Amino acid sequence: MMDKKRVKDYMTYDVVTVNVHGTVRDVIETIKKTHHDGFPVVEDSKEVVGYISARDLLFVHPATPIEQVMSRHLIVADPDMSVNDAARVIFRSGIQKLPVVDENNTLIGIISNADVIRSQIEHVSPEKVFKFIETLRRLYGVEPTLKRGSVEINNLLPTQSKIYEDELEGRMYEIKKGLAEPLIVVRRPGRLILVDGHHRAIAAKRLGITNLDAYIIEIRENIELGMERTARTLNLKTLDDIKVLDYARHPLVALTHRLVRHG
């Protein structure tokens, strides 16, 4: 599935640029307006000729031409490049943003390390599914079977009490682009249990989509699973019982804020 994710699906199309014929003062003003820390440098034709970042401006006079301080050693991405390949380039080179260009070196977008991270969230691998099946075997002495199919999201029993708005927006974007990962569900007599993919299920519901692709783990025995007892404790019966928290309440953000205050 990750091989299907392309740079063009995650890049930003509305790119802020600076003109090669401008000065450092123009770059400083653009930083103030946009709060971005770097920009592709283009000719009037939108051909990419360089890149300039805030660190390139250190100890440089504002009247200095951009072409004298910009980096001409460009690393760019092709729109049809896989996100995995773009990630390798970004993390191995230490570059935070890659201009995306067409065959004529014309700028059409930009992809950042944040875009790459967003593309990887909630990645479902076959190993993840098989590990869960092995856990069911060990805990309950059952022999589950696995198949791939479509499930009706309104019939799902959720097992997670809250999700986060920022991740939900990412899942909605992926569903619209046809890039969403399959859910992981357990089907036993009388019950369809959502194991993994709560953000995707809620995103589909918001988009008016009734069915999603899923890895369906079938259990013939009519036994109550531990996650069902957890759902009952949390008073979860349908997807509507899941709380959607805003970005500011995400635990990673809260941790970052605590670390900043501590520092």
C-alpha positions in Angstrom: 0.0 0.0 0.0 2.8 2.4 0.8 4.1 1.9 -2.7 0.9 3.5 -4.0 1.5 6.7 -2.1 3.1 9.3 -4.4 4.7 12.6 -3.8 1.9 14.3 -5.8 -0.7 13.0 -3.3 1.0 14.6 -0.3 2.9 17.7 -1.6 1.7 21.3 -1.1 0.7 22.8 -4.5 0.5 26.4 -3.3 4.2 27.1 -2.9 5.7 30.4 -1.7 8.8 31.3 -3.8 11.2 34.1 -4.2 12.6 35.5 -7.5 16.2 35.0 -8.4 16.4 38.7 -9.3 15.4 39.8 -5.9 17.5 40.7 -2.8 18.0 39.3 0.7 15.7 42.0 1.9 12.9 40.4 -0.2 13.5 37.1 1.5 13.4 38.6 4.9 10.1 40.3 4.2 8.7 37.0 2.8 9.8 35.2 6.0 8.0 37.8 8.1 4.8 37.4 6.1 4.7 33.7 5.8 6.7 32.5 8.9 8.3 29.9 6.5 12.1 29.4 6.9 13.0 28.6 3.3 11.9 29.1 -0.3 12.6 27.7 -3.7 14.2 30.3 -5.9 12.7 30.6 -9.4 13.2 32.4 -12.6 10.2 34.3 -14.0 9.2 31.2 -15.9 8.8 29.3 -12.5 11.9 27.3 -13.4 13.6 26.3 -10.1 17.2 27.6 -10.0 18.0 27.4 -6.3 16.9 27.3 -2.7 17.4 29.8 0.1 16.8 29.3 3.8 16.9 31.6 6.8 20.4 30.4 7.8 21.7 31.5 4.4 20.9 35.1 5.5 23.1 35.2 8.5 25.6 38.1 8.4 24.5 39.0 4.9 23.6 42.6 3.9 19.9 43.1 3.0 20.9 44.5 -0.4 22.8 41.4 -1.4 21.3 39.7 -4.5 19.6 36.4 -3.8 21.6 34.6 -6.5 24.8 35.3 -4.6 23.7 33.5 -1.4 21.2 30.9 -2.5 22.1 27.2 -2.7 22.5 26.0 -6.3 23.1 22.4 -5.2 19.4 21.4 -5.6 17.8 18.1 -4.5 14.3 17.9 -6.0 11.5 15.4 -6.2 9.4 14.1 -9.1 5.6 14.1 -8.5 5.4 10.4 -9.3 8.2 9.5 -6.9 7.0 7.2 -4.1 6.7 8.8 -0.7 9.1 6.2 0.7 11.8 7.3 -1.8 11.2 11.0 -0.9 11.5 10.1 2.8 14.8 8.5 2.2 16.1 11.6 0.4 14.8 13.9 3.1 16.1 12.0 6.1 19.5 11.0 4.6 20.2 14.5 3.2 19.0 16.4 6.3 16.9 18.6 4.0 13.5 19.5 5.4 11.7 20.4 2.2 12.1 19.1 -1.4 10.9 21.2 -4.3 8.8 19.1 -6.7 9.4 19.8 -10.3 8.2 18.5 -13.7 10.4 17.3 -16.6 11.2 20.9 -17.5 12.3 21.7 -14.0 9.2 23.9 -13.5 8.1 24.1 -9.9 4.7 22.4 -9.2 4.8 21.8 -5.5 6.9 21.1 -2.4 7.0 18.1 0.0 8.3 18.4 3.6 9.3 16.0 6.3 5.9 16.7 7.9 4.1 15.6 4.8 6.1 12.4 4.8 5.3 11.7 8.5 1.6 12.3 7.7 1.7 9.8 4.9 3.0 7.1 7.3 0.5 7.5 10.2 -1.7 4.5 10.7 0.2 2.3 8.3 -1.2 -1.2 8.4 1.3 -4.0 7.6 0.5 -7.7 7.2 2.8 -8.4 10.1 0.6 -6.3 12.4 -2.4 -8.4 11.4 -0.7 -11.7 11.9 0.7 -10.7 15.2 -2.8 -9.8 16.4 -4.1 -13.2 15.1 -1.3 -14.9 17.1 -2.4 -13.0 20.2 -5.9 -14.3 19.8 -4.7 -17.8 19.4 -2.6 -17.6 22.6 -5.2 -15.8 24.7 -8.4 -17.7 23.7 -7.3 -21.0 22.2 -9.1 -20.2 18.9 -8.0 -20.7 15.3 -9.0 -17.5 13.5 -9.2 -17.2 9.7 -8.3 -14.1 7.7 -9.9 -12.6 4.6 -10.0 -9.2 2.9 -13.4 -7.6 2.3 -15.7 -4.7 2.8 -17.4 -3.9 6.1 -20.2 -1.6 6.9 -18.8 1.0 9.3 -22.2 1.6 11.2 -22.0 -2.0 12.3 -18.6 -1.6 14.0 -18.1 -1.8 17.7 -15.3 0.7 18.5 -12.7 -0.2 21.1 -11.0 3.3 21.3 -12.7 6.1 23.2 -11.1 9.1 21.6 -9.3 10.2 18.4 -7.6 13.5 17.3 -8.9 16.1 14.9 -5.5 16.6 13.2 -5.1 12.9 12.4 -8.8 12.7 11.3 -8.2 15.4 8.7 -5.3 13.4 7.4 -7.4 10.3 7.1 -10.2 12.2 5.3 -7.6 13.4 2.8 -6.3 9.9 2.2 -9.8 8.5 1.7 -10.5 11.2 -0.9 -7.3 10.3 -2.7 -8.0 6.5 -2.5 -4.9 6.0 -0.3 -6.6 4.8 2.9 -5.2 1.7 4.6 -7.6 -1.2 5.3 -9.2 -1.4 8.8 -8.5 -4.4 11.0 -11.7 -5.9 12.4 -12.7 -9.1 14.2 -15.9 -10.8 13.2 -17.4 -13.3 15.6 -21.0 -14.5 16.0 -23.2 -11.4 16.4 -20.4 -8.9 16.6 -18.1 -6.9 14.3 -15.2 -5.4 16.4 -13.0 -2.6 15.2 -9.4 -3.3 16.2 -7.5 -0.7 14.2 -8.5 2.2 12.1 -10.8 4.4 14.3 -9.6 7.6 12.6 -10.3 6.1 9.2 -13.8 4.9 10.2 -14.8 8.3 11.6 -13.3 10.0 8.5 -15.4 7.8 6.2 -18.5 8.5 8.3 -17.9 12.3 8.0 -17.5 11.9 4.2 -20.8 9.9 3.9 -19.0 6.7 3.1 -20.8 3.6 4.4 -18.3 0.8 3.7 -14.5 0.5 4.0 -12.0 -2.1 3.0 -10.8 -4.3 5.9 -8.7 -7.2 7.0 -11.4 -9.4 8.5 -10.3 -11.8 11.2 -13.0 -14.5 11.6 -13.6 -16.3 14.9 -16.2 -19.1 14.8 -16.5 -19.4 18.6 -19.1 -17.2 20.4 -16.7 -15.8 23.0 -16.4 -12.3 24.4 -13.1 -10.8 23.8 -11.2 -8.6 26.3 -11.5 -5.6 24.0 -15.3 -6.0 24.0 -15.3 -5.8 27.8 -13.1 -2.7 27.6 -15.6 -1.1 25.1 -18.5 -1.9 27.6 -16.5 -0.2 30.4 -16.0 2.9 28.2 -19.6 2.8 27.3 -18.8 2.4 23.6 -21.5 1.0 21.3 -21.2 2.9 18.0 -18.7 5.2 16.3 -20.8 8.1 17.6 -19.6 7.4 21.1 -15.9 8.2 20.2 -14.8 11.7 21.2 -12.9 13.8 18.7 -10.3 15.9 20.5 -8.7 19.0 19.0 -5.0 19.2 18.1 -4.1 21.1 21.3 -5.1 18.2 23.4 -3.1 15.6 21.5 -0.7 14.0 24.0 2.4 14.6 21.8 1.6 18.3 21.7 1.0 18.4 25.4 4.4 16.7 26.0 6.1 19.1 23.7 4.6 22.1 25.5 5.7 20.6 28.9 9.3 20.2 27.6 9.3 23.7 26.2 8.1 25.2 29.5 10.6 23.0 31.4 13.4 24.2 29.2 
